[in-house]
Every structure is written in C-alpha cells, then in structure tokens.
Amino acid sequence: MSGKDTGALKSAGFWGRLELWKKIVVGMVLGCIVGVVMGPDAVILKPIGTLFINAIKMLIVPLVFFSLIVGVTSMQDTSKMGRIGLKAVLFIPIDYRYCYQYRSWFCCHFRPGRRP
C-alpha cells in the first residue's frame, strides 16, 4: 500500500475500516434494538425502509441481468453453456424445495406478523 492509501484509511475512522459484513451485522443489530425500543412507534421509520428496499431493487435487478449477459457472452465453448443450463434446471427445483421447507419451519415456529 502506498502512503496515500494508508492516509485515507486513517482518516476514515473506525467505521470506514470495518469490513462490509461487519457493517451489515451492526446495522441488523441496531435495527432490532430500534424495533424493540420503539415498538409499534417504529412505523414512522417505514418510509426510510421502503426507500432502501426500492433502491436495492433498482440496483440488484440490472446487476444480475448484466452479469448473466456478460457471463454468457464471454463463454468460449458453447458446449459448456448446455452443461451450465442443465445444472441450473436441476438445481433450481432443489433450491426452491429447500427454501419452501425452511420458510414453512420458520413460520410454524416463530409465527411472524402475529402478536403474542
């Protein structure tokens, strides 16, 4: 690293040096704390959450689409495309089944959306 890079890290402070996954965990924990402390009054923060989710949707859909396009167009051997397609066709139903089972277990045990 050059001296310029280390200077930028020093000026970033503690939060700037944290890895992304740690920032995500901190955000999730803070969100849970705010939800518990504010209770039903946390509804006033809903516009911020809606804005955030819409921004993610706006970013993720084109990112996935163009990643697929670049991946397909960069393949040199077209026979690999058939194998990858076959793996995807076999993997997706298995993945859906696993997700459905997990969702069913989670909903039966935690009953989200219901008040005690």
TORZAVO-947409 format. One record per atom (N, C-alpha, C, O, CB): residue number from 1; residue in three letters; y, z, x. Coordinates in steps of 0.05 Angstrom, whole numbers. Glycine has a CB too. Example, Ala and Ser with C-alpha at 12.3 -4.5 7.8 and 13.67 -1.06 7.14 Angstrom:
BEGIN
@k=1; r=ala; y=-114; z=156; x=264
@k=1; r=ala; y=-90; z=156; x=246
@k=1; r=ala; y=-66; z=156; x=264
@k=1; r=ala; y=-66; z=169; x=285
@k=1; r=ala; y=-89; z=181; x=226
@k=2; r=ser; y=-45; z=142; x=257
@k=2; r=ser; y=-21; z=143; x=273
@k=2; r=ser; y=1; z=157; x=258
@k=2; r=ser; y=23; z=161; x=268
@k=2; r=ser; y=-12; z=114; x=282
% end
This chain:
BEGIN
@k=1; r=met; y=-24; z=0; x=17
@k=1; r=met; y=0; z=0; x=0
@k=1; r=met; y=25; z=0; x=17
@k=1; r=met; y=26; z=13; x=38
@k=1; r=met; y=0; z=24; x=-19
@k=2; r=ser; y=44; z=-14; x=9
@k=2; r=ser; y=69; z=-15; x=24
@k=2; r=ser; y=86; z=9; x=16
@k=2; r=ser; y=81; z=22; x=-4
@k=2; r=ser; y=84; z=-41; x=19
@k=3; r=gly; y=107; z=14; x=32
@k=3; r=gly; y=125; z=36; x=26
@k=3; r=gly; y=139; z=33; x=-1
@k=3; r=gly; y=145; z=53; x=-14
@k=3; r=gly; y=146; z=39; x=48
@k=4; r=lys; y=144; z=8; x=-8
@k=4; r=lys; y=157; z=3; x=-34
@k=4; r=lys; y=139; z=12; x=-57
@k=4; r=lys; y=149; z=23; x=-77
@k=4; r=lys; y=163; z=-27; x=-37
@k=5; r=asp; y=113; z=7; x=-55
@k=5; r=asp; y=94; z=15; x=-77
@k=5; r=asp; y=93; z=45; x=-79
@k=5; r=asp; y=93; z=56; x=-102
@k=5; r=asp; y=67; z=4; x=-71
@k=6; r=thr; y=90; z=60; x=-57
@k=6; r=thr; y=88; z=89; x=-58
@k=6; r=thr; y=114; z=101; x=-69
@k=6; r=thr; y=113; z=122; x=-83
@k=6; r=thr; y=81; z=100; x=-31
@k=7; r=gly; y=137; z=89; x=-63
@k=7; r=gly; y=162; z=99; x=-74
@k=7; r=gly; y=163; z=96; x=-104
@k=7; r=gly; y=173; z=114; x=-118
@k=7; r=gly; y=185; z=84; x=-61
@k=8; r=ala; y=152; z=74; x=-114
@k=8; r=ala; y=151; z=70; x=-143
@k=8; r=ala; y=133; z=91; x=-156
@k=8; r=ala; y=139; z=100; x=-178
@k=8; r=ala; y=142; z=42; x=-150
@k=9; r=leu; y=110; z=98; x=-143
@k=9; r=leu; y=92; z=118; x=-154
@k=9; r=leu; y=105; z=145; x=-154
@k=9; r=leu; y=102; z=161; x=-173
@k=9; r=leu; y=66; z=119; x=-138
@k=10; r=lys; y=120; z=152; x=-133
@k=10; r=lys; y=133; z=178; x=-132
@k=10; r=lys; y=154; z=180; x=-154
@k=10; r=lys; y=157; z=202; x=-166
@k=10; r=lys; y=146; z=182; x=-104
@k=11; r=ser; y=169; z=159; x=-159
@k=11; r=ser; y=190; z=161; x=-179
@k=11; r=ser; y=178; z=160; x=-207
@k=11; r=ser; y=192; z=167; x=-227
@k=11; r=ser; y=210; z=138; x=-176
@k=12; r=ala; y=153; z=152; x=-210
@k=12; r=ala; y=141; z=150; x=-237
@k=12; r=ala; y=135; z=178; x=-248
@k=12; r=ala; y=133; z=181; x=-273
@k=12; r=ala; y=116; z=134; x=-236
@k=13; r=gly; y=132; z=198; x=-231
@k=13; r=gly; y=126; z=225; x=-241
@k=13; r=gly; y=97; z=228; x=-248
@k=13; r=gly; y=81; z=210; x=-243
@k=13; r=gly; y=143; z=231; x=-264
@k=14; r=phe; y=91; z=251; x=-260
@k=14; r=phe; y=63; z=258; x=-267
@k=14; r=phe; y=52; z=238; x=-287
@k=14; r=phe; y=29; z=229; x=-283
@k=14; r=phe; y=62; z=286; x=-278
@k=15; r=trp; y=66; z=232; x=-308
@k=15; r=trp; y=56; z=215; x=-329
@k=15; r=trp; y=51; z=187; x=-319
@k=15; r=trp; y=31; z=174; x=-326
@k=15; r=trp; y=75; z=214; x=-353
@k=16; r=gly; y=68; z=177; x=-301
@k=16; r=gly; y=65; z=150; x=-291
@k=16; r=gly; y=41; z=147; x=-272
@k=16; r=gly; y=30; z=125; x=-269
@k=16; r=gly; y=89; z=142; x=-276
@k=17; r=arg; y=32; z=169; x=-260
@k=17; r=arg; y=9; z=167; x=-242
@k=17; r=arg; y=-18; z=171; x=-256
@k=17; r=arg; y=-39; z=165; x=-245
@k=17; r=arg; y=12; z=188; x=-220
@k=18; r=leu; y=-17; z=180; x=-281
@k=18; r=leu; y=-42; z=184; x=-296
@k=18; r=leu; y=-56; z=157; x=-301
@k=18; r=leu; y=-43; z=137; x=-306
@k=18; r=leu; y=-37; z=199; x=-322
@k=19; r=glu; y=-82; z=158; x=-301
@k=19; r=glu; y=-98; z=134; x=-308
@k=19; r=glu; y=-96; z=129; x=-338
@k=19; r=glu; y=-91; z=148; x=-353
@k=19; r=glu; y=-127; z=137; x=-299
@k=20; r=leu; y=-100; z=104; x=-346
@k=20; r=leu; y=-96; z=97; x=-374
@k=20; r=leu; y=-115; z=113; x=-393
@k=20; r=leu; y=-106; z=123; x=-414
@k=20; r=leu; y=-102; z=68; x=-378
@k=21; r=trp; y=-140; z=117; x=-385
@k=21; r=trp; y=-158; z=131; x=-403
@k=21; r=trp; y=-150; z=160; x=-406
@k=21; r=trp; y=-154; z=172; x=-428
@k=21; r=trp; y=-187; z=131; x=-391
@k=22; r=lys; y=-137; z=172; x=-386
@k=22; r=lys; y=-127; z=200; x=-389
@k=22; r=lys; y=-104; z=201; x=-408
@k=22; r=lys; y=-101; z=220; x=-423
@k=22; r=lys; y=-120; z=211; x=-361
@k=23; r=lys; y=-86; z=180; x=-407
@k=23; r=lys; y=-64; z=179; x=-425
@k=23; r=lys; y=-74; z=177; x=-454
@k=23; r=lys; y=-62; z=189; x=-472
@k=23; r=lys; y=-45; z=156; x=-418
@k=24; r=ile; y=-95; z=161; x=-458
@k=24; r=ile; y=-106; z=157; x=-485
@k=24; r=ile; y=-117; z=184; x=-495
@k=24; r=ile; y=-113; z=191; x=-518
@k=24; r=ile; y=-128; z=136; x=-485
@k=25; r=val; y=-132; z=198; x=-478
@k=25; r=val; y=-143; z=224; x=-486
@k=25; r=val; y=-121; z=244; x=-493
@k=25; r=val; y=-123; z=258; x=-513
@k=25; r=val; y=-161; z=235; x=-464
@k=26; r=val; y=-100; z=244; x=-477
@k=26; r=val; y=-77; z=262; x=-482
@k=26; r=val; y=-64; z=255; x=-509
@k=26; r=val; y=-58; z=273; x=-525
@k=26; r=val; y=-56; z=260; x=-459
@k=27; r=gly; y=-61; z=229; x=-514
@k=27; r=gly; y=-49; z=221; x=-540
@k=27; r=gly; y=-67; z=229; x=-564
@k=27; r=gly; y=-56; z=237; x=-584
@k=27; r=gly; y=-45; z=191; x=-540
@k=28; r=met; y=-93; z=226; x=-560
@k=28; r=met; y=-111; z=234; x=-582
@k=28; r=met; y=-110; z=264; x=-587
@k=28; r=met; y=-110; z=272; x=-610
@k=28; r=met; y=-140; z=225; x=-576
@k=29; r=val; y=-110; z=279; x=-566
@k=29; r=val; y=-109; z=308; x=-569
@k=29; r=val; y=-82; z=317; x=-582
@k=29; r=val; y=-82; z=334; x=-600
@k=29; r=val; y=-113; z=323; x=-542
@k=30; r=leu; y=-60; z=305; x=-573
@k=30; r=leu; y=-34; z=312; x=-584
@k=30; r=leu; y=-33; z=303; x=-614
@k=30; r=leu; y=-21; z=317; x=-630
@k=30; r=leu; y=-12; z=298; x=-568
@k=31; r=gly; y=-45; z=281; x=-621
@k=31; r=gly; y=-46; z=272; x=-648
@k=31; r=gly; y=-61; z=291; x=-666
@k=31; r=gly; y=-53; z=297; x=-688
@k=31; r=gly; y=-59; z=244; x=-650
@k=32; r=cys; y=-84; z=301; x=-655
@k=32; r=cys; y=-99; z=321; x=-670
@k=32; r=cys; y=-84; z=347; x=-674
@k=32; r=cys; y=-84; z=359; x=-695
@k=32; r=cys; y=-126; z=327; x=-656
@k=33; r=ile; y=-70; z=356; x=-653
@k=33; r=ile; y=-54; z=380; x=-655
@k=33; r=ile; y=-32; z=377; x=-675
@k=33; r=ile; y=-27; z=395; x=-692
@k=33; r=ile; y=-42; z=387; x=-627
@k=34; r=val; y=-18; z=354; x=-675
@k=34; r=val; y=4; z=349; x=-694
@k=34; r=val; y=-8; z=349; x=-722
@k=34; r=val; y=5; z=360; x=-741
@k=34; r=val; y=18; z=323; x=-688
@k=35; r=gly; y=-31; z=337; x=-726
@k=35; r=gly; y=-43; z=336; x=-753
@k=35; r=gly; y=-51; z=363; x=-763
@k=35; r=gly; y=-47; z=369; x=-786
@k=35; r=gly; y=-68; z=319; x=-752
@k=36; r=val; y=-61; z=381; x=-745
@k=36; r=val; y=-68; z=408; x=-753
@k=36; r=val; y=-44; z=425; x=-758
@k=36; r=val; y=-43; z=440; x=-778
@k=36; r=val; y=-86; z=421; x=-731
@k=37; r=val; y=-24; z=422; x=-742
@k=37; r=val; y=0; z=439; x=-744
@k=37; r=val; y=17; z=430; x=-769
@k=37; r=val; y=26; z=447; x=-785
@k=37; r=val; y=18; z=437; x=-719
@k=38; r=met; y=21; z=404; x=-772
@k=38; r=met; y=38; z=395; x=-794
@k=38; r=met; y=23; z=393; x=-821
@k=38; r=met; y=35; z=395; x=-842
@k=38; r=met; y=49; z=367; x=-787
@k=39; r=gly; y=-3; z=390; x=-820
@k=39; r=gly; y=-19; z=388; x=-844
@k=39; r=gly; y=-10; z=364; x=-861
@k=39; r=gly; y=-6; z=342; x=-851
@k=39; r=gly; y=-16; z=413; x=-861
@k=40; r=pro; y=-8; z=368; x=-887
@k=40; r=pro; y=0; z=346; x=-905
@k=40; r=pro; y=28; z=335; x=-899
@k=40; r=pro; y=34; z=312; x=-907
@k=40; r=pro; y=-1; z=355; x=-934
@k=41; r=asp; y=45; z=351; x=-886
@k=41; r=asp; y=72; z=341; x=-879
@k=41; r=asp; y=72; z=319; x=-858
@k=41; r=asp; y=92; z=307; x=-853
@k=41; r=asp; y=89; z=364; x=-870
@k=42; r=ala; y=49; z=315; x=-845
@k=42; r=ala; y=46; z=294; x=-825
@k=42; r=ala; y=49; z=266; x=-837
@k=42; r=ala; y=51; z=246; x=-822
@k=42; r=ala; y=20; z=296; x=-810
@k=43; r=val; y=50; z=264; x=-863
@k=43; r=val; y=54; z=239; x=-877
@k=43; r=val; y=81; z=226; x=-869
@k=43; r=val; y=83; z=201; x=-870
@k=43; r=val; y=53; z=242; x=-907
@k=44; r=ile; y=100; z=241; x=-860
@k=44; r=ile; y=126; z=230; x=-852
@k=44; r=ile; y=123; z=213; x=-827
@k=44; r=ile; y=140; z=196; x=-821
@k=44; r=ile; y=146; z=252; x=-848
@k=45; r=leu; y=101; z=216; x=-812
@k=45; r=leu; y=97; z=201; x=-788
@k=45; r=leu; y=81; z=175; x=-794
@k=45; r=leu; y=76; z=159; x=-775
@k=45; r=leu; y=82; z=217; x=-767
@k=46; r=lys; y=74; z=170; x=-819
@k=46; r=lys; y=57; z=147; x=-825
@k=46; r=lys; y=70; z=120; x=-818
@k=46; r=lys; y=56; z=103; x=-808
@k=46; r=lys; y=51; z=147; x=-855
@k=47; r=pro; y=97; z=116; x=-822
@k=47; r=pro; y=109; z=91; x=-813
@k=47; r=pro; y=105; z=85; x=-783
@k=47; r=pro; y=102; z=62; x=-776
@k=47; r=pro; y=138; z=91; x=-820
@k=48; r=ile; y=105; z=106; x=-767
@k=48; r=ile; y=102; z=102; x=-738
@k=48; r=ile; y=73; z=93; x=-733
@k=48; r=ile; y=68; z=74; x=-717
@k=48; r=ile; y=108; z=128; x=-723
@k=49; r=gly; y=54; z=105; x=-746
@k=49; r=gly; y=26; z=97; x=-743
@k=49; r=gly; y=21; z=69; x=-753
@k=49; r=gly; y=6; z=54; x=-740
@k=49; r=gly; y=8; z=117; x=-757
@k=50; r=thr; y=33; z=62; x=-775
@k=50; r=thr; y=29; z=35; x=-786
@k=50; r=thr; y=41; z=14; x=-767
@k=50; r=thr; y=29; z=-7; x=-763
@k=50; r=thr; y=42; z=33; x=-814
@k=51; r=leu; y=64; z=20; x=-756
@k=51; r=leu; y=77; z=2; x=-737
@k=51; r=leu; y=59; z=-1; x=-712
@k=51; r=leu; y=55; z=-24; x=-703
@k=51; r=leu; y=104; z=13; x=-728
@k=52; r=phe; y=47; z=20; x=-703
@k=52; r=phe; y=30; z=19; x=-679
@k=52; r=phe; y=5; z=2; x=-685
@k=52; r=phe; y=-3; z=-14; x=-669
@k=52; r=phe; y=21; z=48; x=-671
@k=53; r=ile; y=-8; z=7; x=-708
@k=53; r=ile; y=-32; z=-9; x=-715
@k=53; r=ile; y=-26; z=-38; x=-718
@k=53; r=ile; y=-41; z=-55; x=-708
@k=53; r=ile; y=-45; z=2; x=-741
@k=54; r=asn; y=-3; z=-45; x=-731
@k=54; r=asn; y=4; z=-73; x=-733
@k=54; r=asn; y=10; z=-86; x=-706
@k=54; r=asn; y=4; z=-109; x=-702
@k=54; r=asn; y=29; z=-75; x=-752
@k=55; r=ala; y=23; z=-71; x=-688
@k=55; r=ala; y=28; z=-81; x=-662
@k=55; r=ala; y=2; z=-87; x=-647
@k=55; r=ala; y=0; z=-107; x=-632
@k=55; r=ala; y=45; z=-62; x=-646
@k=56; r=ile; y=-18; z=-69; x=-650
@k=56; r=ile; y=-44; z=-73; x=-637
@k=56; r=ile; y=-57; z=-98; x=-648
@k=56; r=ile; y=-68; z=-114; x=-633
@k=56; r=ile; y=-62; z=-48; x=-640
@k=57; r=lys; y=-57; z=-101; x=-675
@k=57; r=lys; y=-69; z=-125; x=-687
@k=57; r=lys; y=-56; z=-150; x=-677
@k=57; r=lys; y=-69; z=-170; x=-671
@k=57; r=lys; y=-67; z=-123; x=-718
@k=58; r=met; y=-29; z=-149; x=-675
@k=58; r=met; y=-15; z=-173; x=-666
@k=58; r=met; y=-21; z=-180; x=-637
@k=58; r=met; y=-20; z=-203; x=-629
@k=58; r=met; y=15; z=-168; x=-669
@k=59; r=leu; y=-29; z=-160; x=-621
@k=59; r=leu; y=-35; z=-165; x=-593
@k=59; r=leu; y=-65; z=-171; x=-589
@k=59; r=leu; y=-71; z=-189; x=-573
@k=59; r=leu; y=-28; z=-140; x=-577
@k=60; r=ile; y=-83; z=-158; x=-602
@k=60; r=ile; y=-111; z=-160; x=-597
@k=60; r=ile; y=-123; z=-187; x=-607
@k=60; r=ile; y=-138; z=-199; x=-593
@k=60; r=ile; y=-126; z=-137; x=-611
@k=61; r=val; y=-115; z=-195; x=-631
@k=61; r=val; y=-127; z=-220; x=-642
@k=61; r=val; y=-122; z=-244; x=-624
@k=61; r=val; y=-141; z=-258; x=-617
@k=61; r=val; y=-116; z=-226; x=-670
@k=62; r=pro; y=-97; z=-249; x=-615
@k=62; r=pro; y=-94; z=-272; x=-597
@k=62; r=pro; y=-107; z=-268; x=-570
@k=62; r=pro; y=-116; z=-287; x=-557
@k=62; r=pro; y=-64; z=-277; x=-593
@k=63; r=leu; y=-108; z=-243; x=-560
@k=63; r=leu; y=-120; z=-237; x=-535
@k=63; r=leu; y=-150; z=-244; x=-535
@k=63; r=leu; y=-160; z=-256; x=-517
@k=63; r=leu; y=-116; z=-208; x=-527
@k=64; r=val; y=-164; z=-235; x=-556
@k=64; r=val; y=-193; z=-241; x=-559
@k=64; r=val; y=-197; z=-271; x=-562
@k=64; r=val; y=-215; z=-283; x=-549
@k=64; r=val; y=-205; z=-226; x=-582
@k=65; r=phe; y=-181; z=-284; x=-579
@k=65; r=phe; y=-184; z=-312; x=-584
@k=65; r=phe; y=-180; z=-329; x=-558
@k=65; r=phe; y=-197; z=-345; x=-552
@k=65; r=phe; y=-163; z=-322; x=-605
@k=66; r=phe; y=-159; z=-323; x=-543
@k=66; r=phe; y=-154; z=-339; x=-519
@k=66; r=phe; y=-174; z=-332; x=-497
@k=66; r=phe; y=-180; z=-349; x=-480
@k=66; r=phe; y=-126; z=-335; x=-509
@k=67; r=ser; y=-184; z=-307; x=-497
@k=67; r=ser; y=-205; z=-300; x=-477
@k=67; r=ser; y=-230; z=-316; x=-482
@k=67; r=ser; y=-243; z=-326; x=-464
@k=67; r=ser; y=-211; z=-270; x=-479
@k=68; r=leu; y=-237; z=-319; x=-508
@k=68; r=leu; y=-261; z=-336; x=-515
@k=68; r=leu; y=-256; z=-365; x=-507
@k=68; r=leu; y=-274; z=-378; x=-496
@k=68; r=leu; y=-267; z=-334; x=-545
@k=69; r=ile; y=-233; z=-375; x=-513
@k=69; r=ile; y=-227; z=-403; x=-506
@k=69; r=ile; y=-228; z=-408; x=-476
@k=69; r=ile; y=-240; z=-427; x=-467
@k=69; r=ile; y=-199; z=-411; x=-517
@k=70; r=val; y=-216; z=-390; x=-461
@k=70; r=val; y=-217; z=-393; x=-431
@k=70; r=val; y=-245; z=-390; x=-421
@k=70; r=val; y=-253; z=-405; x=-403
@k=70; r=val; y=-199; z=-372; x=-418
@k=71; r=gly; y=-261; z=-372; x=-432
@k=71; r=gly; y=-288; z=-368; x=-424
@k=71; r=gly; y=-305; z=-393; x=-429
@k=71; r=gly; y=-321; z=-401; x=-412
@k=71; r=gly; y=-301; z=-344; x=-437
@k=72; r=val; y=-302; z=-405; x=-452
@k=72; r=val; y=-318; z=-428; x=-459
@k=72; r=val; y=-310; z=-452; x=-442
@k=72; r=val; y=-327; z=-467; x=-433
@k=72; r=val; y=-315; z=-435; x=-489
@k=73; r=thr; y=-284; z=-456; x=-439
@k=73; r=thr; y=-275; z=-480; x=-424
@k=73; r=thr; y=-280; z=-477; x=-394
@k=73; r=thr; y=-280; z=-498; x=-380
@k=73; r=thr; y=-245; z=-484; x=-429
@k=74; r=ser; y=-283; z=-453; x=-384
@k=74; r=ser; y=-288; z=-450; x=-355
@k=74; r=ser; y=-318; z=-452; x=-348
@k=74; r=ser; y=-324; z=-451; x=-324
@k=74; r=ser; y=-277; z=-424; x=-346
@k=75; r=met; y=-336; z=-455; x=-367
@k=75; r=met; y=-364; z=-457; x=-361
@k=75; r=met; y=-370; z=-484; x=-349
@k=75; r=met; y=-362; z=-505; x=-360
@k=75; r=met; y=-381; z=-453; x=-387
@k=76; r=gln; y=-383; z=-484; x=-327
@k=76; r=gln; y=-391; z=-509; x=-313
@k=76; r=gln; y=-417; z=-520; x=-325
@k=76; r=gln; y=-420; z=-544; x=-329
@k=76; r=gln; y=-394; z=-505; x=-283
@k=77; r=asp; y=-436; z=-502; x=-331
@k=77; r=asp; y=-462; z=-510; x=-340
@k=77; r=asp; y=-464; z=-506; x=-370
@k=77; r=asp; y=-463; z=-483; x=-380
@k=77; r=asp; y=-485; z=-494; x=-325
@k=78; r=thr; y=-466; z=-528; x=-385
@k=78; r=thr; y=-466; z=-525; x=-415
@k=78; r=thr; y=-491; z=-513; x=-425
@k=78; r=thr; y=-492; z=-503; x=-448
@k=78; r=thr; y=-461; z=-552; x=-427
@k=79; r=ser; y=-513; z=-513; x=-410
@k=79; r=ser; y=-538; z=-500; x=-419
@k=79; r=ser; y=-534; z=-470; x=-421
@k=79; r=ser; y=-548; z=-457; x=-437
@k=79; r=ser; y=-561; z=-507; x=-401
@k=80; r=lys; y=-516; z=-459; x=-405
@k=80; r=lys; y=-510; z=-430; x=-406
@k=80; r=lys; y=-498; z=-423; x=-433
@k=80; r=lys; y=-502; z=-401; x=-443
@k=80; r=lys; y=-492; z=-422; x=-383
@k=81; r=met; y=-482; z=-442; x=-444
@k=81; r=met; y=-469; z=-436; x=-469
@k=81; r=met; y=-489; z=-432; x=-491
@k=81; r=met; y=-485; z=-415; x=-508
@k=81; r=met; y=-450; z=-460; x=-476
@k=82; r=gly; y=-511; z=-447; x=-491
@k=82; r=gly; y=-532; z=-444; x=-511
@k=82; r=gly; y=-545; z=-417; x=-508
@k=82; r=gly; y=-551; z=-403; x=-528
@k=82; r=gly; y=-552; z=-465; x=-509
@k=83; r=arg; y=-551; z=-408; x=-484
@k=83; r=arg; y=-563; z=-382; x=-479
@k=83; r=arg; y=-545; z=-359; x=-488
@k=83; r=arg; y=-553; z=-340; x=-500
@k=83; r=arg; y=-571; z=-378; x=-450
@k=84; r=ile; y=-519; z=-362; x=-482
@k=84; r=ile; y=-500; z=-341; x=-490
@k=84; r=ile; y=-497; z=-341; x=-520
@k=84; r=ile; y=-496; z=-319; x=-532
@k=84; r=ile; y=-472; z=-347; x=-477
@k=85; r=gly; y=-497; z=-364; x=-533
@k=85; r=gly; y=-496; z=-365; x=-562
@k=85; r=gly; y=-520; z=-352; x=-575
@k=85; r=gly; y=-518; z=-337; x=-595
@k=85; r=gly; y=-494; z=-394; x=-572
@k=86; r=leu; y=-544; z=-357; x=-564
@k=86; r=leu; y=-568; z=-345; x=-574
@k=86; r=leu; y=-568; z=-315; x=-571
@k=86; r=leu; y=-575; z=-300; x=-589
@k=86; r=leu; y=-593; z=-357; x=-560
@k=87; r=lys; y=-559; z=-305; x=-548
@k=87; r=lys; y=-557; z=-276; x=-543
@k=87; r=lys; y=-537; z=-264; x=-564
@k=87; r=lys; y=-542; z=-242; x=-574
@k=87; r=lys; y=-547; z=-270; x=-515
@k=88; r=ala; y=-515; z=-278; x=-569
@k=88; r=ala; y=-495; z=-268; x=-588
@k=88; r=ala; y=-507; z=-266; x=-616
@k=88; r=ala; y=-503; z=-247; x=-631
@k=88; r=ala; y=-470; z=-285; x=-588
@k=89; r=val; y=-521; z=-287; x=-624
@k=89; r=val; y=-534; z=-288; x=-650
@k=89; r=val; y=-554; z=-266; x=-653
@k=89; r=val; y=-557; z=-255; x=-675
@k=89; r=val; y=-546; z=-315; x=-655
@k=90; r=leu; y=-569; z=-259; x=-632
@k=90; r=leu; y=-588; z=-238; x=-633
@k=90; r=leu; y=-575; z=-210; x=-631
@k=90; r=leu; y=-585; z=-191; x=-643
@k=90; r=leu; y=-609; z=-241; x=-611
@k=91; r=phe; y=-554; z=-208; x=-616
@k=91; r=phe; y=-541; z=-182; x=-611
@k=91; r=phe; y=-525; z=-173; x=-635
@k=91; r=phe; y=-525; z=-149; x=-641
@k=91; r=phe; y=-524; z=-184; x=-587
@k=92; r=ile; y=-510; z=-190; x=-648
@k=92; r=ile; y=-492; z=-182; x=-669
@k=92; r=ile; y=-506; z=-168; x=-692
@k=92; r=ile; y=-495; z=-147; x=-701
@k=92; r=ile; y=-477; z=-207; x=-680
@k=93; r=pro; y=-528; z=-177; x=-703
@k=93; r=pro; y=-541; z=-162; x=-724
@k=93; r=pro; y=-551; z=-134; x=-715
@k=93; r=pro; y=-550; z=-115; x=-730
@k=93; r=pro; y=-565; z=-177; x=-735
@k=94; r=ile; y=-560; z=-132; x=-690
@k=94; r=ile; y=-568; z=-106; x=-680
@k=94; r=ile; y=-544; z=-88; x=-678
@k=94; r=ile; y=-546; z=-64; x=-684
@k=94; r=ile; y=-582; z=-109; x=-652
@k=95; r=asp; y=-522; z=-99; x=-668
@k=95; r=asp; y=-498; z=-83; x=-666
@k=95; r=asp; y=-488; z=-74; x=-693
@k=95; r=asp; y=-480; z=-51; x=-696
@k=95; r=asp; y=-476; z=-99; x=-652
@k=96; r=tyr; y=-488; z=-91; x=-713
@k=96; r=tyr; y=-480; z=-84; x=-740
@k=96; r=tyr; y=-497; z=-62; x=-751
@k=96; r=tyr; y=-487; z=-43; x=-764
@k=96; r=tyr; y=-480; z=-108; x=-758
@k=97; r=arg; y=-523; z=-64; x=-747
@k=97; r=arg; y=-541; z=-44; x=-757
@k=97; r=arg; y=-535; z=-16; x=-745
@k=97; r=arg; y=-534; z=4; x=-758
@k=97; r=arg; y=-570; z=-52; x=-752
@k=98; r=tyr; y=-531; z=-16; x=-718
@k=98; r=tyr; y=-525; z=9; x=-705
@k=98; r=tyr; y=-499; z=21; x=-715
@k=98; r=tyr; y=-497; z=45; x=-720
@k=98; r=tyr; y=-523; z=4; x=-674
@k=99; r=cys; y=-479; z=4; x=-718
@k=99; r=cys; y=-453; z=14; x=-728
@k=99; r=cys; y=-455; z=24; x=-757
@k=99; r=cys; y=-443; z=44; x=-764
@k=99; r=cys; y=-432; z=-9; x=-727
@k=100; r=tyr; y=-471; z=11; x=-773
@k=100; r=tyr; y=-475; z=19; x=-801
@k=100; r=tyr; y=-489; z=47; x=-802
@k=100; r=tyr; y=-481; z=64; x=-817
@k=100; r=tyr; y=-491; z=-1; x=-817
@k=101; r=gln; y=-509; z=50; x=-785
@k=101; r=gln; y=-524; z=75; x=-784
@k=101; r=gln; y=-505; z=98; x=-775
@k=101; r=gln; y=-506; z=120; x=-786
@k=101; r=gln; y=-548; z=73; x=-766
@k=102; r=tyr; y=-490; z=93; x=-754
@k=102; r=tyr; y=-471; z=113; x=-744
@k=102; r=tyr; y=-451; z=120; x=-765
@k=102; r=tyr; y=-445; z=144; x=-769
@k=102; r=tyr; y=-457; z=103; x=-718
@k=103; r=arg; y=-440; z=100; x=-778
@k=103; r=arg; y=-419; z=105; x=-799
@k=103; r=arg; y=-431; z=121; x=-821
@k=103; r=arg; y=-418; z=140; x=-831
@k=103; r=arg; y=-408; z=78; x=-810
@k=104; r=ser; y=-455; z=115; x=-830
@k=104; r=ser; y=-468; z=130; x=-851
@k=104; r=ser; y=-473; z=159; x=-843
@k=104; r=ser; y=-467; z=177; x=-859
@k=104; r=ser; y=-495; z=116; x=-859
@k=105; r=trp; y=-483; z=163; x=-819
@k=105; r=trp; y=-488; z=190; x=-810
@k=105; r=trp; y=-461; z=206; x=-808
@k=105; r=trp; y=-460; z=229; x=-817
@k=105; r=trp; y=-501; z=190; x=-782
@k=106; r=phe; y=-440; z=193; x=-797
@k=106; r=phe; y=-414; z=206; x=-794
@k=106; r=phe; y=-403; z=214; x=-822
@k=106; r=phe; y=-393; z=237; x=-825
@k=106; r=phe; y=-395; z=188; x=-779
@k=107; r=cys; y=-404; z=196; x=-841
@k=107; r=cys; y=-393; z=201; x=-867
@k=107; r=cys; y=-409; z=223; x=-882
@k=107; r=cys; y=-397; z=239; x=-897
@k=107; r=cys; y=-392; z=176; x=-884
@k=108; r=cys; y=-435; z=223; x=-879
@k=108; r=cys; y=-451; z=243; x=-892
@k=108; r=cys; y=-446; z=271; x=-881
@k=108; r=cys; y=-447; z=291; x=-895
@k=108; r=cys; y=-481; z=236; x=-890
@k=109; r=his; y=-441; z=273; x=-855
@k=109; r=his; y=-438; z=299; x=-842
@k=109; r=his; y=-410; z=310; x=-843
@k=109; r=his; y=-406; z=334; x=-845
@k=109; r=his; y=-448; z=298; x=-814
@k=110; r=phe; y=-390; z=292; x=-840
@k=110; r=phe; y=-362; z=302; x=-838
@k=110; r=phe; y=-346; z=297; x=-863
@k=110; r=phe; y=-325; z=309; x=-866
@k=110; r=phe; y=-349; z=288; x=-815
@k=111; r=arg; y=-355; z=279; x=-881
@k=111; r=arg; y=-341; z=273; x=-906
@k=111; r=arg; y=-311; z=269; x=-902
@k=111; r=arg; y=-295; z=284; x=-913
@k=111; r=arg; y=-345; z=296; x=-926
@k=112; r=pro; y=-303; z=248; x=-887
@k=112; r=pro; y=-275; z=243; x=-883
@k=112; r=pro; y=-260; z=236; x=-909
@k=112; r=pro; y=-272; z=222; x=-926
@k=112; r=pro; y=-271; z=221; x=-862
@k=113; r=gly; y=-236; z=244; x=-911
@k=113; r=gly; y=-220; z=238; x=-935
@k=113; r=gly; y=-223; z=258; x=-958
@k=113; r=gly; y=-209; z=256; x=-978
@k=113; r=gly; y=-227; z=211; x=-945
@k=114; r=arg; y=-242; z=276; x=-955
@k=114; r=arg; y=-245; z=296; x=-976
@k=114; r=arg; y=-234; z=323; x=-966
@k=114; r=arg; y=-238; z=331; x=-944
@k=114; r=arg; y=-275; z=299; x=-984
@k=115; r=arg; y=-221; z=336; x=-985
@k=115; r=arg; y=-211; z=363; x=-978
@k=115; r=arg; y=-232; z=384; x=-983
@k=115; r=arg; y=-247; z=382; x=-1002
@k=115; r=arg; y=-185; z=369; x=-994
@k=116; r=pro; y=-232; z=404; x=-966
@k=116; r=pro; y=-253; z=425; x=-969
@k=116; r=pro; y=-249; z=441; x=-994
@k=116; r=pro; y=-265; z=460; x=-1000
@k=116; r=pro; y=-253; z=443; x=-945
% end
